[in-house]
Amino acid sequence: MSLASWQELRVSGVSKRFDGGVWIIKDIDLRIEKGSFVCILGPSGCGKSTLLDMLAGFERPTQGQIGYDDRMIEGPGPDRVVIFQDVSNALFPWLSVEENVAFGIRGQPLQERQRLAKEAIEQVGLSAHLRKFPSELSGGMKQRAQIARGLVMNPDVLLMDEPFGALDAFTRQKLQVELKRLWSATGKTIVFITHDVSEAITLATHVIVMSAGPGSGILDAFEPGLGLEATGPSDPAWVAAHHRLQTRIEQAGGYARAA
């Protein structure tokens, strides 16, 4: 099956534990439509990152299946790119921004590699910094470089594990706006892990709320039309969505940032 034809990323009856230990997540069923922006929200230790690792193919489910429609994910692949919070381990310090971004397509001819890298760098607003090394970049610029390195691979899905969690509030808000713009421009499917209720409302077309672990499951799901398209904190729909999400997190036995 061609990946170009897939309609849904499906998680079917997925449970995970390591070496016969306690269940980290249990009986997860989830459908992610192509082109959607899904935030997975939940208390610490609920298995959000474990679920993302399985979507990436880094881990295999102990039970259940993950795949595009009926095509199963058996391991990592260029169709899925992961963007991590710890960008210091994601970029090669001895390579420039352009070289870091081009690294994943190093099998292509040099001129094509440079062209694609520069296009991706332009998309994230780093064109003036493509010759700089990671040590010369701010935290937000490093994260932009990591996103560009993912975009240059032209993946079907971007998997983002709290990518803005280590940034200051101003930089975080700025990158949220830029990521939403990139998503609108590229039509990529994005699965985004966060602890932050406001971030989820700002970014997502769908929000999945997970229960507390061990044995976490899906506690609630927000669909479009329930406030996620609200314009900001002054919008009553935004306030209502924030209250509902915050309440569900508290019911899950966990804590999420209020802003």
Helices and strands as residue ranges (DSSP letters): G 3-5, E 8-16, E 25-33, E 37-41, H 48-56, E 63-68, E 71-72, E 80-84, G 87-89, H 97-102, G 103-105, H 110-123, G 127-129, G 134-136, H 139-151, E 157-161, H 169-186, E 189-194, H 197-203, E 206-210, E 218-222, H 236-251
